[in-house]
Amino acid sequence: MATLLDDLSAALGPGGVVTGAEAQDLAKSPWTRLGSPVAVLRPRSTVEVSAILRLARAAGQPVVPWGGRTGLVDGAQADGALALSLERMNAIEEIDPATGVMRVQAGCVLQTACEAAEAAGLLLPLDLGSRGSATIGGNISTNAGGNRVLRYGMMRDMVLGLEAVMADGTVVDALNPLIKNNAGYDIKQLFIGTEGTLGVVTRAVLRLRPKPASHNVAMLAVDTFEALSPLLRRLDRGLGGALSAFEVLWPEFYKLVTTPPARGTPPLPRGHAFYVLTEAMGGDIHSDGERFEQVLAGALEEGEIVDAVIAKSDSERAALWALRDDVGQTSRDGPILAFDVSLKIAQMETYVADVRAAMSAGGADGDRLVVFGHLGDGNLHLIAPMVDRTGPARRALEEAVYAPLRTRGGSISAEHGIGLMKRAFLPWSRSPEELAVMRTLKAALDPGDILNPGKVLGSAEA
């Protein structure tokens, strides 16, 4: 190991290899467990990332890529491994307003990239709660979703091309800037959503959209679950494709984010069955607002909503979104376990009821389950009180959440990935044939199993 670290120091230069107490300080995150890495490597270029992987492979030393360290499934846990941080590869290399394309290094923080696009009169649509710390490379490796998937799709839909480094140090230049390119296999897909197990993303070409001229946001009160789907269809149809978000808050979550110590105040009275945060982004600042109000008025007349408040300024829009983003309130009464699932909207009400019942039957308090989510794209977040970090109680809680998905054809992970925390349940959402293809890819591209070993599929020996 000493020889390897010496070789890495020579390749990376001053500040490129961090060890000891400083490395342990870097391995601290409020979001996830990062373990105790042997060293934290901080390359400045793709050439240096290539050198790292070439040396590590020769030594048989595992490497765990780090982005913003905001993942929620222990996908960046680096115990006994070299942590590869891309924090110094954070440049925005180019924005082309004519074609609506951005080229950016993987360590660039999402919010920084979004602000740069906005300054150029464009929109990078990806939006999520950790926008101020999550990185583009991390977003790509987990195929991040967020608040606007309903209109703009997942991160996969924004990546036109990328550059990645393979386990042996080979640099794959697939920095395609074209929307249409059917020239053979789409190599970039090997690195999107695979959590750094097949290669390390170093740069990306992202598709930008025109910056919206209008931005309308409202909080709606709904008293029956059955009204949610018709309301979603009404908004999508009536707004002519401008609907960008349809977030649903169960009453337990709404109460948490509108009562002290939370800073938010209730824009609508508590006591309703559901609250919907909806957003539309359009091209006409005058007519879009009028249309937004007309569509909501129709929903009120038809009884799909029972109350509404429409933001009239940037500050009011920000205040409504701040309620949805204040997820930290879910842990104010003690440790929690966060779940991220997807299923058909029509099945969600019975699914949540089944989870609550299974939790209570297993000794947990089903009434303390907090639910919210990107309902427009079928994604629910469930927050349960942590009964035990390890052992049978945790396993029972996980089974209470995941087992009802099996009969409903749902997924154990909508946007957070698999990492270490969900790998035991991956067969509940993927067929044996799919898992066999995944293992074939892993064995072919990383035969030494040095890239983020143990994540997603488990170790090669397992």
C-alpha positions in Angstrom: 0.0 0.0 0.0 2.8 2.4 0.8 4.3 1.9 -2.7 0.9 2.5 -4.3 0.3 5.7 -2.4 3.8 6.9 -3.3 3.0 6.2 -7.0 -0.3 7.9 -6.7 1.2 11.0 -5.1 3.7 11.2 -7.9 0.9 11.0 -10.5 -1.4 13.5 -8.8 1.0 16.0 -7.4 0.5 18.2 -4.3 -2.8 17.8 -2.6 -3.8 14.9 -4.8 -3.5 12.2 -2.1 -5.1 12.8 1.3 -4.5 10.3 4.1 -4.8 10.1 7.9 -7.1 12.3 10.0 -7.8 14.6 7.0 -9.0 11.7 5.0 -11.3 10.6 7.8 -12.7 14.2 8.1 -13.6 14.1 4.4 -15.4 10.8 5.0 -18.1 12.5 7.0 -21.5 13.2 5.6 -25.0 13.8 7.1 -26.5 11.9 4.1 -24.7 8.6 4.0 -22.1 6.3 5.5 -18.7 6.7 3.8 -16.7 4.3 5.9 -12.9 4.7 6.5 -11.0 5.0 3.2 -7.3 4.2 3.0 -6.9 7.6 1.2 -8.9 10.2 -0.6 -7.6 10.9 -4.1 -8.3 14.3 -5.7 -7.4 14.3 -9.4 -7.6 17.5 -11.5 -8.0 15.9 -14.9 -9.2 12.8 -16.8 -5.5 11.9 -17.4 -5.0 11.7 -13.6 -8.2 9.6 -13.2 -6.8 7.2 -15.8 -3.5 7.0 -13.9 -5.3 6.3 -10.6 -7.3 3.4 -12.1 -4.4 1.9 -13.9 -2.3 1.9 -10.8 -5.1 0.6 -8.6 -5.9 -2.2 -10.9 -2.3 -3.3 -11.1 -2.3 -3.4 -7.3 -5.8 -5.0 -7.0 -6.9 -2.1 -4.8 -10.6 -1.1 -4.8 -11.6 2.4 -5.8 -14.9 4.1 -4.8 -15.9 7.2 -6.8 -17.2 10.1 -4.8 -19.3 13.0 -6.0 -21.1 15.3 -3.6 -21.5 12.5 -1.1 -25.3 13.1 -0.9 -26.5 9.6 -1.8 -28.9 7.7 0.4 -28.1 4.0 -0.2 -24.4 3.8 1.0 -23.3 3.8 -2.6 -20.1 5.7 -1.8 -19.1 3.6 1.2 -15.3 3.3 0.9 -14.2 1.2 3.9 -10.6 0.0 3.1 -10.7 1.4 -0.4 -9.3 4.4 -2.2 -12.0 7.1 -2.4 -11.8 8.9 -5.7 -13.2 12.4 -5.3 -13.9 14.5 -8.4 -14.3 17.7 -6.4 -11.4 19.4 -8.2 -12.8 18.5 -11.7 -15.6 21.0 -11.5 -15.3 23.2 -14.5 -18.1 24.2 -16.9 -16.1 23.9 -20.1 -18.6 25.2 -22.6 -22.2 26.4 -23.1 -23.4 26.6 -26.7 -26.7 28.7 -26.7 -27.2 28.0 -30.4 -27.5 24.3 -30.0 -28.6 24.3 -26.3 -25.7 22.1 -25.1 -23.4 22.3 -22.1 -20.1 20.4 -21.6 -19.2 20.1 -17.9 -16.7 18.2 -15.7 -18.2 15.5 -13.5 -17.3 17.3 -10.2 -19.4 20.4 -11.0 -22.1 21.0 -8.4 -25.6 20.7 -9.9 -26.7 24.1 -8.7 -23.6 25.7 -10.2 -24.4 24.1 -13.6 -28.1 25.2 -13.4 -27.1 28.8 -12.6 -24.6 28.9 -15.5 -27.3 27.6 -17.9 -29.7 30.2 -16.6 -27.2 33.0 -17.1 -27.0 31.9 -20.7 -30.8 32.1 -21.1 -31.2 28.3 -20.9 -32.5 25.7 -18.5 -30.8 22.6 -17.1 -34.1 21.0 -15.9 -32.7 18.6 -13.2 -33.9 19.8 -9.8 -33.6 18.0 -6.4 -33.2 18.8 -2.7 -29.4 18.3 -2.7 -28.9 20.6 -5.6 -26.3 22.6 -3.6 -24.0 19.7 -3.0 -24.8 16.9 -5.5 -22.5 16.8 -8.5 -23.2 16.1 -12.2 -21.1 12.9 -12.1 -23.1 11.6 -9.1 -26.3 12.6 -10.8 -25.3 10.6 -13.8 -24.0 7.6 -11.9 -27.4 7.3 -10.1 -29.6 8.5 -13.0 -31.0 11.1 -10.7 -34.7 12.1 -10.9 -36.0 14.9 -8.8 -38.9 17.3 -9.1 -39.3 17.8 -12.9 -39.2 14.2 -14.2 -42.8 14.5 -15.2 -41.9 17.0 -18.0 -38.2 16.6 -18.6 -37.4 13.0 -17.7 -34.6 11.5 -15.6 -30.9 12.5 -15.8 -30.5 9.9 -18.6 -32.7 12.1 -20.8 -30.4 15.1 -20.3 -27.1 13.3 -21.1 -26.2 13.5 -24.8 -22.7 12.2 -24.3 -20.0 11.6 -21.7 -16.4 10.7 -21.1 -15.7 7.8 -18.7 -12.6 6.0 -17.5 -12.7 2.2 -17.4 -11.2 0.0 -14.6 -8.0 -0.5 -16.5 -7.5 3.2 -17.1 -8.8 3.3 -20.6 -10.6 6.6 -21.4 -13.8 6.2 -23.4 -14.6 9.5 -25.2 -18.3 9.4 -26.0 -18.8 13.2 -25.7 -21.5 13.2 -28.4 -23.3 16.6 -28.7 -26.0 15.3 -31.0 -29.6 14.5 -30.1 -29.9 11.9 -32.8 -27.0 9.5 -33.1 -27.8 5.8 -33.9 -24.3 4.9 -34.9 -24.0 1.6 -33.1 -24.3 0.9 -29.4 -25.1 3.8 -27.2 -22.0 3.4 -25.0 -22.9 6.2 -22.5 -25.8 4.1 -21.2 -23.2 1.7 -19.6 -22.3 4.5 -17.2 -25.6 6.1 -16.5 -27.3 4.7 -13.4 -24.7 2.0 -12.8 -23.3 3.7 -9.7 -19.6 3.8 -10.7 -19.4 0.0 -10.9 -18.5 -0.1 -14.6 -16.5 3.1 -15.0 -15.9 6.6 -13.6 -17.7 9.4 -15.4 -15.3 12.4 -15.8 -17.1 14.8 -18.2 -20.5 15.1 -19.8 -22.4 16.8 -22.6 -25.9 17.9 -21.3 -28.9 18.9 -23.2 -30.3 22.3 -22.2 -33.8 23.6 -22.7 -35.1 27.2 -23.4 -35.4 29.2 -20.2 -39.2 29.4 -19.3 -40.7 32.9 -19.5 -43.4 32.0 -17.0 -43.3 30.1 -13.7 -46.5 29.4 -11.9 -46.8 27.5 -8.6 -49.7 26.5 -6.4 -50.5 24.5 -3.3 -53.7 22.5 -3.6 -55.8 20.7 -1.0 -57.4 17.4 -2.0 -59.7 15.3 0.2 -59.7 12.0 -1.6 -57.0 9.9 -3.2 -59.3 9.1 -6.1 -59.2 12.8 -7.1 -55.5 12.9 -7.6 -55.2 11.1 -10.9 -58.0 13.1 -12.6 -56.4 16.2 -11.2 -53.1 15.3 -12.7 -54.7 14.6 -16.1 -56.6 17.8 -16.0 -53.5 19.8 -15.3 -51.4 18.1 -17.9 -54.1 18.5 -20.5 -55.2 22.0 -19.6 -51.7 23.4 -19.4 -50.7 22.3 -22.8 -47.5 20.5 -21.8 -46.3 23.2 -19.4 -46.9 21.0 -16.3 -43.4 20.4 -14.7 -44.2 19.2 -11.2 -47.0 17.4 -9.4 -45.7 16.7 -5.8 -48.1 15.1 -3.3 -47.7 15.5 0.4 -49.5 13.2 2.8 -50.8 15.0 5.9 -48.1 13.8 8.3 -45.4 15.3 6.1 -47.4 18.6 5.7 -47.7 18.9 9.4 -44.0 18.3 10.0 -42.9 21.0 7.6 -45.5 23.6 8.8 -45.0 23.3 12.6 -42.0 24.4 14.8 -39.1 23.9 14.7 -39.8 24.0 10.9 -39.7 27.5 9.5 -42.5 27.0 7.1 -46.1 28.1 7.8 -49.2 26.4 6.4 -50.3 28.1 3.2 -53.5 26.0 3.5 -55.2 24.7 6.7 -54.1 21.4 8.0 -56.6 18.6 8.1 -56.9 17.7 4.4 -56.2 14.2 3.2 -53.5 15.3 0.6 -51.7 18.4 -0.4 -50.4 18.9 -4.0 -47.6 21.2 -4.9 -47.9 21.9 -8.7 -45.7 23.9 -11.0 -46.1 25.0 -14.7 -43.3 26.5 -16.7 -44.3 28.2 -20.0 -43.4 30.6 -22.7 -45.8 33.5 -22.2 -45.6 35.3 -18.9 -49.1 36.9 -19.4 -51.3 34.2 -20.8 -49.8 31.3 -18.9 -50.8 32.7 -15.5 -54.3 33.2 -16.6 -54.5 29.7 -18.0 -53.0 28.3 -14.8 -55.8 29.9 -12.8 -58.5 28.8 -15.2 -57.4 25.2 -15.0 -57.3 25.3 -11.2 -60.8 26.9 -11.1 -62.1 24.1 -13.2 -60.6 21.5 -10.8 -62.3 23.4 -7.9 -65.6 23.4 -9.7 -65.4 19.7 -10.3 -64.5 18.9 -6.7 -61.0 17.5 -7.5 -59.5 20.2 -5.2 -61.2 21.8 -2.2 -58.8 24.7 -1.6 -55.8 26.4 -3.3 -53.2 29.1 -2.9 -51.4 30.4 -5.9 -48.0 32.0 -5.5 -47.9 35.6 -6.8 -44.2 36.3 -6.5 -40.8 34.7 -6.6 -40.6 34.7 -2.8 -44.0 33.0 -2.5 -43.0 30.4 -5.1 -39.8 29.8 -3.1 -41.7 29.5 0.1 -44.0 26.8 -1.3 -41.1 24.8 -2.7 -39.3 25.2 0.6 -42.0 23.1 2.3 -41.5 20.2 -0.1 -37.7 20.5 0.2 -37.7 20.6 4.0 -37.2 16.8 4.2 -34.8 17.2 7.2 -37.8 17.7 9.4 -38.6 14.0 9.1 -35.6 13.2 11.4 -36.4 15.7 14.1 -37.9 13.1 16.4 -35.1 10.6 16.1 -33.3 8.4 13.5 -35.1 7.5 10.4 -34.9 5.1 7.5 -35.7 6.6 4.1 -37.2 4.6 1.3 -37.6 5.5 -2.4 -40.0 3.3 -4.5 -42.1 3.6 -7.6 -45.4 2.0 -8.7 -48.6 2.9 -10.5 -50.5 5.8 -9.1 -53.7 3.8 -8.8 -52.0 1.4 -6.5 -50.4 3.9 -4.1 -53.2 4.3 -1.6 -53.6 0.6 -0.9 -49.8 0.2 -1.0 -49.3 2.8 1.8 -52.0 1.1 3.8 -50.4 -2.3 3.4 -47.0 -0.9 4.5 -48.5 0.7 7.6 -50.2 -2.5 8.5 -47.0 -4.6 8.0 -45.0 -2.1 10.0 -47.4 -2.4 12.9 -47.5 -6.1 12.7 -43.7 -6.2 12.8 -43.5 -4.1 16.0 -42.9 -0.7 14.4 -45.4 2.2 14.5 -47.1 2.3 11.2 -48.8 5.6 12.1 -45.4 7.3 12.2 -44.7 6.6 8.5 -44.3 9.8 6.6 -45.1 9.8 2.9 -44.6 12.3 0.1 -43.4 12.0 -3.5 -43.2 12.9 -7.2 -46.6 11.4 -7.8 -46.7 12.5 -11.4 -44.0 10.0 -12.3 -45.0 7.3 -9.9 -42.3 7.9 -7.3 -43.0 7.8 -3.5 -40.7 8.5 -0.6 -41.5 6.8 2.6 -39.8 7.8 5.9 -40.0 5.4 8.8 -38.6 5.7 12.3 -35.4 3.8 12.6 -36.0 0.8 14.8 -32.4 -0.6 14.5 -29.6 0.1 12.1 -28.8 -3.6 11.8 -30.5 -6.9 12.7 -33.9 -8.4 12.3 -35.9 -5.3 13.2 -34.5 -3.4 10.3 -34.9 -6.3 8.0 -38.6 -6.6 9.0 -39.1 -2.9 8.3 -37.5 -3.2 4.9 -39.6 -6.2 4.0 -42.7 -4.3 5.2 -41.9 -1.6 2.6 -40.6 -3.7 -0.3 -42.8 -6.9 -0.1 -46.0 -5.1 -1.2 -44.2 -3.9 -4.3 -43.6 -7.4 -5.6 -47.3 -8.2 -6.2 -47.8 -4.7 -7.7 -44.9 -4.8 -10.2 -43.2 -1.8 -8.5 -39.6 -0.9 -8.0 -37.6 -0.8 -4.8 -35.6 2.1 -6.2 -37.1 5.0 -8.2 -34.2 7.4 -8.2 -31.8 6.7 -5.3 -30.1 3.7 -6.7 -29.2 0.4 -5.0 -25.8 0.9 -3.4 -25.3 -1.4 -0.4 -28.6 -0.8 1.3 -30.9 -2.3 -1.3 -28.8 -5.0 -3.0 -30.4 -7.8 -1.0 -33.8 -6.8 -2.4 -32.7 -6.2 -6.0 -34.1 -9.6 -7.2 -37.5 -8.4 -6.0 -37.5 -5.8 -8.8 -35.3 -7.5 -11.5 -35.7 -10.9 -13.1 -32.9 -13.5 -13.0 -32.2 -12.9 -16.6 -31.7 -9.2 -16.1 -29.4 -9.9 -13.1 -27.4 -12.3 -15.3 -26.9 -9.6 -17.9 -25.8 -7.2 -15.2 -23.2 -9.6 -13.9 -21.9 -10.3 -17.4 -21.4 -6.6 -18.0 -19.6 -6.2 -14.6 -17.3 -9.2 -15.3 -16.5 -8.0 -18.8 -15.7 -4.3 -18.0 -14.3 -4.8 -14.5 -12.9 -8.3 -14.2 -10.8 -7.4 -11.2 -13.8 -6.1 -9.4 -12.0 -2.9 -8.3 -14.7 -0.3 -9.2 -17.1 0.3 -6.3 -17.0 -3.4 -5.3 -20.0 -4.8 -3.5 -22.4 -2.2 -4.6 -25.6 -3.0 -6.6 -24.8 -6.7 -7.3 -22.6 -7.6 -4.4 -19.0 -8.7 -4.5 -17.7 -11.1 -7.2 -17.3 -13.8 -4.6 -20.8 -13.5 -3.3 
